[in-house]
Amino acid sequence: MIKKILASFVLAASTTSLFALPPAFLVLKNKSTLTRENELIVVTRSTLTSKVKNLQPGEYLTFSVNGKTIPAQFDDVDGDGKWDEAVLVLSFAAKESIKLQLQASKNLPDYQPVFAHVRQKHKNADQSFGPLVLKDTMPLNNPPTDFSKVVLPPYLTEGPAWENDKVAFRLYFDARNCKDIYGKRIGGMVMDTVGANPKNSYHNFSNWGMDILRVGKSLGAGALAIRTKTSSNSDTLIRVGGNIIKSETFHVVSDGPLRAMFDMTYSCVINNKPFTITERTSIWKGQYFYQSDLTISGLSATDELVTGMADFYENNAEGLKANNQNIYYSYGAQSENKDKLALGVSVPNNSHTYMTNANTLQSEIKDTWLVSQPVNNGKLSFRFYALWEKTNAAFSSKEGVRDYFNKELEAMGSPVEIR
């Protein structure tokens, strides 16, 4: 009898404790005096499971404020089949704290509309373009499309494209390995259709926007190069492209609705020295940049990773520095629409970080404001900005552009606190 009573007591106690778990909360605090729009909040699974004690392996979470559900995305960033990060995009008033209530859910949230997207599509035999390709390998030394022989390229817009509600970018999936910009005038996702009909050239100004960047022999919108020493100990600037690439792969990591991410992995050889670069590119709702996080192996710590922004038409370049961060940018009537466009690159501040112009160097790379940072331990990052006045009238003046970049520096120096 005593054993039965004790067993009943234990069962009742465990059942009571199961239903009496206190509510779980996540507090986000903007410690700065900035009003922050569309701030990316990434919370690791381990942080969330420490708060939601009954979260099961196959479950997700709902986030709510005063009973109102907040859109969230769940990303598997390491490819093991389960989500590692919860992604939110929130806006904050100065010094504001937001208290989110957390609740386990068996269903993956389905939120609309989509604010971020990455895509790669192959051309079909009937000149249409097929479904989204999640993994792809570039043919070795793949040449640029010869438009004198074909109307459409083998890949929609010649390679992978990524976008949010403010701006879009593309990567040439060929030996050029350069990046380009599409200015946007609308918030919807457009890159699944732009370029699919040759009668509607993306070089023409239209209701959605247009291709706004001249690329030529430049690094365009943040393409990669390496500055290293040759066997004769002279400096050489070499594009990550052409015949130094022995293999190049594309892999979608996540595809919206709030953040899109993909990896480009390059196996290369320079001066008979093999090295590998994995570039993880991400873009999220409401921002005018993409972020590049790189892992480099096989290069010397004194070699430099170089990126940059095309230098054509009328522009002036300068640098801003604050909170251990640099932003190098150019501004002027440098869009293909001959209107105002700011191009910028932000990198962590380092005594060996600098900006120069490619035309002062002996390299096939030309017409580029170059931004260099040492390889060091092989973990590097940068952001590439494209501020077109047709997207936001605030960018029609140099004062508006400078104000934007100064706020970016302040925000990067005071990240949102998660507790």
C-alpha positions as a printed Julia matrix, in Angstrom:
419×3 Matrix{Float64}:
  0.0    0.0     0.0
  2.8    2.43    0.92
  4.58   1.7    -2.37
  1.38   2.36   -4.35
  0.74   5.64   -2.55
  4.36   6.71   -3.1
  4.19   5.82   -6.79
  0.96   7.78   -7.17
  2.52  10.76   -5.43
  5.59  10.71   -7.69
  3.41  10.44  -10.81
  1.18  13.29   -9.65
  4.17  15.42   -8.79
  5.86  14.84  -12.16
  2.59  15.51  -14.02
  2.05  18.7   -12.03
  5.58  19.89  -12.71
  5.15  19.16  -16.43
  2.14  21.45  -16.68
  3.44  23.97  -14.2
  6.61  24.94  -16.09
  7.0   28.7   -15.84
  6.72  30.65  -19.09
 10.01  31.15  -20.94
 11.17  34.56  -22.12
 13.92  36.03  -24.26
 14.87  39.67  -23.63
 16.44  41.76  -26.38
 17.92  45.14  -25.46
 19.04  47.98  -27.71
 21.75  49.57  -25.56
 22.39  52.43  -27.97
 20.53  55.71  -28.52
 19.94  54.69  -32.15
 16.58  53.82  -33.6
 17.37  50.47  -35.19
 15.38  49.3   -38.21
 15.31  45.67  -39.33
 17.93  44.41  -36.91
 18.98  40.8   -37.48
 18.62  38.72  -34.32
 20.19  35.25  -34.43
 19.63  33.03  -31.39
 21.38  29.68  -31.12
 19.49  26.47  -30.41
 21.5   25.95  -27.23
 20.4   29.34  -25.88
 16.76  28.56  -26.61
 16.8   25.04  -25.18
 18.25  26.45  -21.96
 15.12  28.58  -21.65
 12.41  26.25  -23.02
 13.03  23.16  -20.92
 10.49  20.95  -22.7
 11.68  21.67  -26.26
 11.9   18.36  -28.12
 14.4   17.55  -30.93
 11.83  17.8   -33.72
 10.08  20.92  -32.46
 10.26  24.61  -33.26
  9.31  27.73  -31.29
  6.84  30.54  -31.48
  7.95  34.02  -30.4
  5.34  36.51  -29.23
  5.07  39.98  -27.68
  1.88  40.71  -25.71
  0.17  37.82  -27.45
  1.23  38.87  -30.95
  3.32  36.31  -32.83
  6.62  37.54  -34.3
  7.85  36.02  -37.61
 10.78  33.65  -37.14
 12.95  31.47  -39.35
 14.81  28.3   -38.36
 18.07  27.56  -40.17
 20.18  24.42  -40.33
 23.54  26.12  -40.86
 25.79  23.06  -40.44
 23.8   20.67  -42.65
 23.13  18.01  -40.0
 19.37  17.95  -40.63
 18.22  19.91  -37.58
 17.95  23.65  -37.06
 20.8   25.42  -35.28
 19.61  29.04  -35.29
 16.37  30.92  -34.9
 16.3   34.11  -36.96
 14.22  37.21  -36.22
 14.28  40.68  -37.79
 13.06  43.38  -35.38
 13.09  47.15  -35.05
 13.96  48.97  -31.82
 13.47  52.44  -30.45
 16.43  54.04  -28.66
 17.31  52.09  -25.49
 14.28  49.84  -26.02
 14.0   46.33  -24.59
 11.72  43.74  -26.18
 10.53  40.79  -24.1
  9.61  37.78  -26.21
  7.61  34.88  -24.82
  8.76  31.49  -26.1
  6.62  28.42  -26.61
  7.44  25.03  -28.11
  5.62  24.15  -31.32
  5.46  20.98  -33.39
  4.9   22.93  -36.6
  7.35  24.99  -38.62
  5.95  28.53  -38.86
  4.87  29.6   -42.35
  5.16  33.36  -42.73
  4.47  35.53  -45.76
  5.62  37.61  -47.5
  9.18  36.62  -48.38
 11.8   39.31  -47.7
 15.0   37.46  -48.69
 15.77  34.94  -51.41
 18.67  33.16  -53.14
 18.37  31.33  -56.42
 20.23  29.48  -59.15
 18.38  28.25  -62.26
 19.53  26.36  -65.37
 18.28  27.05  -68.88
 16.12  24.34  -70.45
 16.24  23.23  -74.07
 13.05  25.21  -74.78
 14.76  28.46  -73.59
 12.82  28.54  -70.34
 14.54  28.28  -66.97
 14.06  25.32  -64.66
 13.42  24.99  -60.93
 15.65  26.27  -58.17
 19.0   24.47  -57.94
 20.22  24.03  -54.35
 23.69  22.69  -55.19
 25.74  23.3   -58.3
 29.29  22.88  -59.61
 30.72  25.26  -62.19
 32.24  23.6   -65.26
 36.02  24.0   -65.14
 37.13  27.31  -66.7
 33.54  27.99  -67.74
 33.72  30.85  -70.29
 31.45  33.91  -70.18
 28.31  33.71  -72.29
 28.83  34.79  -75.9
 25.61  36.72  -76.53
 26.47  37.04  -80.21
 25.76  33.3   -80.49
 23.01  32.73  -77.91
 20.1   34.86  -76.71
 20.03  33.55  -73.15
 22.86  32.35  -70.87
 23.02  28.79  -69.43
 22.06  30.17  -65.98
 19.43  32.79  -65.27
 21.28  36.16  -65.03
 24.48  34.17  -65.7
 24.62  32.66  -62.22
 23.37  32.71  -58.63
 21.41  35.77  -57.46
 20.43  36.89  -53.99
 18.09  39.67  -52.91
 16.02  41.23  -50.18
 13.32  43.89  -50.29
 15.91  46.66  -50.93
 18.58  45.41  -53.35
 19.68  42.4   -55.41
 23.05  40.97  -56.41
 24.34  38.31  -58.8
 27.51  36.27  -59.24
 28.84  35.35  -62.68
 29.09  31.55  -62.57
 32.0   31.53  -65.01
 35.68  32.37  -65.23
 35.05  36.06  -64.47
 33.67  35.23  -61.0
 32.52  38.82  -60.5
 29.52  40.3   -58.67
 26.93  42.75  -59.96
 24.07  44.84  -58.53
 20.4   45.19  -59.42
 18.84  48.33  -57.98
 15.27  47.76  -56.8
 12.3   50.12  -56.72
  9.86  47.59  -55.23
  9.99  45.35  -52.18
  8.94  42.05  -53.79
 11.29  39.29  -54.89
 12.11  39.71  -58.6
 15.19  37.63  -59.37
 13.29  34.47  -60.35
 12.03  36.27  -63.45
 14.46  39.11  -64.23
 16.52  38.12  -67.25
 14.23  35.26  -68.31
 12.78  37.2   -71.27
 15.41  38.75  -73.58
 12.82  41.26  -74.8
 12.79  42.81  -71.33
 16.42  43.78  -70.8
 17.46  44.34  -67.21
 19.77  47.06  -68.51
 16.69  49.23  -69.07
 15.08  51.24  -66.28
 11.75  49.62  -65.39
  9.11  49.54  -62.67
 11.04  46.99  -60.58
 14.48  48.56  -61.14
 17.5   47.68  -63.3
 21.1   46.46  -63.43
 22.87  49.54  -62.05
 26.55  48.61  -62.04
 29.17  48.62  -64.77
 31.6   45.77  -64.08
 34.2   45.51  -66.87
 37.52  44.3   -65.46
 36.73  45.5   -61.94
 35.79  43.48  -58.84
 32.26  44.85  -59.29
 30.24  44.48  -56.1
 32.61  42.7   -53.75
 34.26  39.96  -55.82
 37.37  38.36  -54.33
 41.08  38.63  -55.04
 44.31  37.66  -53.29
 47.37  39.88  -52.86
 50.44  37.74  -52.36
 54.16  37.52  -53.09
 55.49  35.91  -56.27
 58.56  33.69  -56.41
 60.58  36.86  -57.12
 59.1   38.45  -53.96
 57.08  41.09  -55.82
 53.47  41.94  -54.95
 50.78  40.42  -57.15
 47.03  40.99  -57.08
 45.19  37.96  -58.47
 41.44  37.57  -59.0
 39.79  34.5   -57.49
 38.68  33.43  -60.95
 39.96  32.19  -64.29
 42.43  29.32  -64.39
 43.52  29.59  -60.74
 40.18  27.96  -59.82
 40.32  24.16  -59.94
 36.78  23.68  -58.63
 33.9   25.98  -57.67
 30.66  24.94  -55.95
 27.44  26.68  -54.97
 25.25  25.5   -52.08
 22.08  27.07  -50.65
 22.1   27.09  -46.84
 18.76  28.86  -46.23
 16.22  30.59  -48.43
 14.1   33.09  -46.52
 11.61  34.32  -45.65
 13.74  36.62  -43.45
 17.32  35.64  -44.27
 18.9   33.91  -47.27
 22.36  32.29  -47.17
 24.55  30.36  -49.55
 28.11  29.05  -49.72
 30.61  29.37  -52.53
 33.62  27.07  -52.13
 36.7   27.67  -54.27
 39.66  25.3   -54.57
 42.5   27.31  -56.1
 46.21  27.31  -56.89
 48.52  30.37  -56.93
 52.29  30.03  -57.39
 51.88  26.22  -57.19
 50.33  26.7   -53.74
 46.83  25.2   -53.27
 44.32  26.96  -51.04
 40.6   26.88  -50.34
 38.1   29.68  -49.74
 34.59  29.12  -48.46
 32.51  32.28  -48.7
 29.18  32.27  -46.86
 27.0   35.1   -48.17
 23.91  36.22  -46.29
 21.25  38.86  -46.89
 18.26  39.72  -44.73
 15.16  41.84  -44.61
 15.38  45.62  -44.81
 19.12  46.17  -45.29
 21.17  47.67  -48.13
 24.04  45.19  -47.97
 25.02  41.55  -48.07
 27.42  40.05  -45.55
 30.31  37.79  -46.5
 31.92  35.47  -43.93
 35.01  33.69  -45.21
 37.1   30.73  -44.15
 40.49  30.5   -45.88
 43.02  27.68  -45.61
 46.36  27.22  -47.34
 47.42  30.87  -47.56
 50.01  32.7   -45.48
 48.81  34.92  -42.63
 50.58  37.81  -44.36
 48.73  37.32  -47.64
 45.77  39.64  -48.09
 42.16  39.04  -48.97
 41.07  41.82  -51.3
 37.57  42.83  -52.26
 36.3   46.06  -53.7
 33.83  48.24  -55.55
 33.77  49.23  -59.2
 35.24  52.66  -59.98
 33.54  54.1   -63.06
 31.99  57.42  -63.97
 31.79  60.19  -61.37
 32.53  59.26  -57.77
 34.56  60.29  -54.75
 35.91  57.79  -52.25
 36.61  58.13  -48.55
 36.77  56.11  -45.35
 35.03  56.31  -41.99
 36.21  54.66  -38.8
 34.55  54.06  -35.43
 34.0   51.28  -32.89
 36.82  49.13  -34.28
 35.21  49.1   -37.72
 36.04  50.71  -41.06
 33.67  51.64  -43.88
 35.26  52.56  -47.19
 32.81  53.96  -49.71
 32.45  55.84  -52.98
 29.58  58.15  -53.96
 28.48  59.96  -57.08
 26.52  59.67  -60.31
 28.04  56.24  -60.92
 25.01  54.06  -61.62
 24.27  52.79  -65.12
 21.23  55.08  -64.96
 23.71  57.97  -64.41
 22.12  58.82  -61.07
 23.43  58.75  -57.51
 24.81  55.52  -56.11
 26.97  54.8   -53.08
 29.08  51.65  -52.97
 30.69  50.62  -49.7
 32.68  47.91  -47.97
 32.87  47.54  -44.19
 35.67  45.55  -42.57
 36.91  45.17  -39.0
 39.55  47.77  -38.16
 43.08  46.45  -38.45
 46.43  48.17  -38.78
 46.89  46.42  -42.13
 43.42  47.21  -43.49
 43.41  49.85  -46.19
 41.84  51.12  -49.43
 43.71  51.76  -52.68
 42.91  51.88  -56.4
 43.58  48.94  -58.71
 44.81  51.22  -61.47
 47.95  51.94  -59.42
 48.92  48.23  -59.44
 50.18  45.76  -62.04
 47.14  43.47  -62.3
 44.44  42.45  -64.77
 41.97  43.85  -62.21
 41.18  47.44  -63.16
 38.8   50.28  -62.24
 38.28  49.18  -58.63
 38.52  50.77  -55.22
 40.29  47.9   -53.45
 39.77  47.07  -49.78
 42.39  44.77  -48.28
 42.69  42.87  -45.03
 45.31  40.31  -43.93
 44.37  36.64  -44.0
 45.63  36.22  -40.41
 43.95  33.09  -38.99
 41.77  32.57  -42.05
 38.5   33.86  -40.57
 37.43  37.11  -42.25
 34.27  39.05  -42.96
 33.0   42.11  -44.79
 29.76  43.77  -45.79
 29.1   45.16  -49.25
 26.67  48.11  -49.51
 24.68  49.44  -52.47
 22.73  52.64  -51.77
 20.79  53.75  -54.86
 18.8   56.96  -54.78
 15.91  55.33  -56.66
 15.53  52.87  -53.79
 15.71  55.5   -51.05
 15.65  59.26  -51.63
 17.89  59.71  -48.56
 20.76  58.5   -50.76
 20.35  61.37  -53.24
 22.76  63.5   -51.17
 26.24  62.85  -49.83
 25.01  64.01  -46.4
 22.33  61.32  -46.41
 24.84  58.65  -47.39
 27.38  59.74  -44.77
 24.67  59.82  -42.09
 23.64  56.27  -43.03
 27.21  54.95  -42.82
 27.88  56.71  -39.5
 24.78  55.04  -38.04
 26.0   51.7   -39.39
 29.3   52.15  -37.55
 27.49  53.03  -34.35
 25.15  50.05  -34.63
 28.01  47.62  -35.29
 29.75  48.94  -32.2
 26.71  48.31  -30.01
 25.06  45.01  -30.92
 21.63  44.14  -29.51
 21.99  42.3   -26.22
 20.32  38.88  -26.02
 19.51  37.43  -22.61
